[in-house]
């Protein structure tokens, strides 16, 4: 009987790959009709402009609380706040009813001000 060197032949076969888990369902955005999706995207882009406008003052040199030092942090915050605020508004209203009003702008400004005040003088991504 010849001497076997190394591993037995069975171990060279690759094990079966584990089965992929089905993806979780995304928020209601995937199940919307095209008109509602378009309305939601329009709302999200208008809200993004408001958020960027409000965050702009935290990007300036003379900012005392929550100063954003890096453009990557600015983009991250703008995206995070826009998506979060969109989700909050979708809980309150149907996608077709969403619109940027003065009262919404006031609430967004209040929310961002309180959010940025948590970070002290300089914003650090957590």
ZAVOMAR-292229 format. One line per field, with one value per residue: residue in three letters; x, z, y of N, C-alpha, C in turn. Coordinates in steps of 0.1 Angstrom, whole numbers, plus 5000, padded with zeros to 4 digits. Atoms other than C-alpha are relative to their C-alpha. Layout:
BEGIN
aa <- Ala:...
n.xx <- X:...
n.zz <- Z:...
n.yy <- Y:...
ca.xx <- X:...
ca.zz <- Z:...
ca.yy <- Y:...
c.xx <- X:...
c.zz <- Z:...
c.yy <- Y:...
END
This chain:
BEGIN
aa <- Unk:Unk:Unk:Unk:Unk:Unk:Unk:Unk:Unk:Unk:Unk:Unk:Unk:Unk:Unk:Unk:Unk:Unk:Unk:Unk:Unk:Unk:Unk:Unk:Unk:Unk:Unk:Unk:Unk:Unk:Unk:Unk:Unk:Unk:Unk:Unk:Unk:Unk:Unk:Unk:Unk:Unk:Unk:Unk:Unk:Unk:Unk:Unk:Unk:Unk:Unk:Unk:Unk:Unk:Unk:Unk:Unk:Unk:Unk:Unk:Unk:Unk:Unk:Unk:Unk:Unk:Unk:Unk:Unk:Unk:Unk:Unk:Unk:Unk:Unk:Unk:Unk:Unk:Unk:Unk:Unk:Unk:Unk:Unk:Unk:Unk:Unk:Unk:Unk:Unk:Unk:Unk:Unk:Unk:Unk:Unk:Unk:Unk:Unk:Unk:Unk:Unk:Unk:Unk:Unk:Unk:Unk:Unk:Unk:Unk:Unk:Unk:Unk:Unk:Unk:Unk:Unk:Unk:Unk:Unk:Unk:Unk:Unk:Unk:Unk:Unk
n.xx <- 5008:4991:5002:5007:4994:5010:5014:5008:5005:5013:4999:4998:5013:5005:5012:5011:5001:5012:5010:5002:5013:5007:4999:5011:5008:4997:5012:5011:4996:5000:5013:5009:5003:4990:5003:4997:4986:4996:5003:4990:4987:5000:5000:4987:4990:5003:4996:4985:4996:5003:4990:4987:5000:4999:4987:4990:4994:4991:4988:4992:4989:5005:5010:4996:5004:5002:4992:4997:4987:4996:5011:5006:5009:5011:5008:5006:5011:5011:5007:5006:5011:5011:5007:5007:5012:5010:5007:5009:5011:5008:5008:5011:5008:4998:4990:5006:5004:4987:4995:4992:5007:4992:5000:4991:4986:4998:4998:4987:4989:5000:4994:4985:4994:4999:4991:4986:4996:4995:4986:4990:4994:4996:5007:4993:5009:5000
n.zz <- 5000:5000:4989:5004:4994:5001:4996:5008:5012:4997:4995:5011:5005:4993:4993:5006:4995:4992:5008:4996:4994:5008:4996:4993:5008:4998:4996:5009:5012:5010:5003:5004:5014:5005:4997:4986:4999:5006:4990:4989:5004:5000:4986:4994:5006:4994:4986:5000:5002:4987:4990:5003:4997:4986:4996:5005:4990:4991:5007:5000:4990:4988:4993:4986:4995:5010:5012:5009:5005:5012:5010:4999:4989:5005:5009:4991:4991:5009:5005:4989:4995:5010:5000:4987:4999:5010:4993:4990:5007:5007:4989:4997:5012:5011:5009:5009:4992:4995:5006:4991:4996:4991:4987:5001:5000:4986:4992:5004:4994:4985:4998:5003:4990:4988:5003:5001:4987:4993:5003:4994:5009:5013:5003:5003:5004:4990
n.yy <- 4988:4988:4991:4988:4987:4988:5003:5010:4994:4994:4987:4990:4996:4988:5003:4993:4986:4998:4994:4986:4996:4990:4986:4994:4990:4986:4992:5000:4994:5010:5005:4988:4998:4991:4987:4997:5000:4987:4990:5002:4995:4985:4996:5003:4991:4987:5001:5000:4986:4993:5006:4995:4986:4998:5005:4991:4991:5008:5002:4987:4999:4993:5007:5003:5013:5010:4996:5011:4997:5007:5000:5013:5000:4992:5008:5011:4994:4995:5012:5007:4992:4999:5013:5001:4991:5005:5012:4994:4993:5010:5006:4990:4998:5009:4994:4990:4988:4994:4987:4991:4988:4992:5007:5011:4994:4996:5012:5005:4992:5003:5013:5000:4992:5009:5011:4995:4995:5012:5003:4990:4990:5005:5013:5013:5011:5012
ca.xx <- 5000:5015:5020:4996:5011:4990:4953:4929:4913:4878:4891:4901:4865:4851:4824:4789:4784:4759:4726:4720:4694:4666:4669:4648:4620:4630:4607:4575:4594:4598:4561:4549:4534:4556:4537:4541:4578:4583:4566:4588:4619:4609:4602:4635:4655:4637:4643:4680:4683:4668:4691:4722:4713:4709:4741:4760:4764:4780:4806:4819:4850:4831:4808:4808:4789:4790:4816:4819:4856:4856:4836:4831:4815:4793:4781:4776:4755:4735:4726:4719:4697:4678:4670:4661:4638:4622:4614:4599:4577:4566:4553:4532:4519:4514:4540:4517:4509:4546:4557:4582:4564:4576:4565:4585:4616:4612:4610:4640:4661:4651:4660:4694:4702:4695:4713:4744:4745:4751:4786:4801:4824:4835:4815:4830:4813:4803
ca.zz <- 5000:4990:5016:5014:5018:5025:5030:5019:4985:5000:5017:4984:4974:4982:5008:4998:4999:5025:5010:5009:5031:5013:5013:5037:5022:5017:5030:5012:4985:4965:4964:4952:4919:4896:4903:4941:4936:4915:4942:4969:4949:4943:4980:4989:4965:4979:5014:5006:4994:5027:5048:5029:5033:5070:5074:5055:5085:5104:5077:5082:5101:5126:5137:5175:5180:5158:5133:5103:5094:5065:5032:5036:5069:5054:5027:5052:5075:5046:5033:5067:5078:5045:5045:5082:5079:5047:5067:5095:5071:5053:5087:5090:5054:5023:4996:4973:5001:5009:5003:5017:5036:5058:5089:5077:5071:5107:5122:5101:5113:5149:5145:5129:5155:5184:5166:5160:5195:5208:5193:5211:5193:5165:5148:5149:5130:5154
ca.yy <- 5000:5034:5060:5090:5124:5155:5155:5128:5135:5143:5174:5190:5192:5226:5225:5236:5273:5284:5295:5332:5347:5365:5402:5421:5442:5478:5505:5511:5529:5497:5489:5524:5532:5554:5586:5583:5574:5605:5626:5611:5618:5654:5658:5642:5665:5696:5685:5679:5715:5727:5704:5715:5752:5748:5727:5753:5775:5746:5744:5780:5790:5812:5784:5779:5747:5716:5729:5705:5703:5679:5679:5641:5646:5673:5650:5622:5644:5659:5624:5609:5638:5640:5602:5603:5633:5618:5586:5607:5627:5595:5582:5614:5616:5596:5600:5619:5645:5653:5689:5713:5740:5768:5749:5719:5741:5754:5719:5708:5737:5731:5694:5700:5727:5703:5675:5695:5709:5673:5673:5703:5728:5704:5676:5641:5613:5585
c.xx <- 5009:4997:4994:5007:4989:4987:4994:4993:4986:5001:5003:4988:4996:4987:4988:4999:4987:4990:4998:4987:4993:5001:4988:4993:5005:4987:4990:5003:5000:4987:4991:4998:5010:4997:5004:5016:5006:4998:5009:5014:5001:5001:5014:5011:4997:5004:5015:5005:4999:5011:5014:5001:5001:5014:5011:5006:5009:5013:5009:5010:4995:4989:5005:4997:4997:5007:5003:5014:5003:4988:4993:4990:4987:4991:4993:4988:4988:4991:4993:4988:4988:4992:4992:4987:4989:4992:4990:4987:4991:4991:4988:4990:5002:5010:4995:4997:5013:5003:5007:4993:5009:5000:5010:5015:5003:5003:5014:5011:5001:5007:5015:5007:5002:5009:5014:5006:5005:5015:5010:5005:5003:4993:5010:4991:5002:4997
c.zz <- 5000:5012:4995:5006:4998:5005:4991:4989:5003:5005:4990:4994:5008:5007:4993:5005:5007:4991:5005:5006:4991:5005:5007:4991:5003:5005:4989:4986:4988:4994:4994:4985:4995:5004:5015:5002:4995:5010:5012:4996:4999:5014:5006:4995:5006:5014:5001:4999:5013:5010:4997:5003:5015:5005:4996:5010:5010:4993:4999:5011:5013:5008:5014:5005:4988:4987:4992:4994:4987:4990:5000:5011:4997:4991:5007:5008:4991:4996:5011:5005:4990:5000:5013:5001:4990:5006:5010:4994:4994:5010:5002:4988:4990:4990:4990:5007:5005:4992:5010:5003:5010:5014:5000:5001:5014:5008:4996:5006:5015:5002:4998:5011:5013:4997:5000:5013:5009:4999:5006:4989:4986:4998:4997:4997:5010:4993
c.yy <- 5012:5009:5013:5012:5011:4995:4989:5008:5007:5014:5010:5005:5012:4997:5008:5014:5001:5008:5014:5003:5009:5014:5005:5010:5014:5007:5001:5006:4990:4996:5011:5000:5012:5015:5004:5000:5013:5011:4999:5005:5015:5006:4999:5010:5015:5001:5001:5014:5008:4996:5006:5015:5002:4995:5009:5009:4992:4997:5012:5000:5006:4992:4996:4986:4991:5003:4987:5003:4994:4999:4986:4999:5008:4992:4989:5005:5004:4988:4993:5008:5000:4987:4998:5008:4996:4989:5005:5006:4989:4993:5009:5001:4990:5006:5011:5014:5007:5013:5008:5013:5008:4994:4988:5005:5004:4988:4994:5008:4998:4986:5000:5008:4992:4989:5004:5004:4988:4998:5009:5009:4994:4986:4989:4990:4989:4987
END
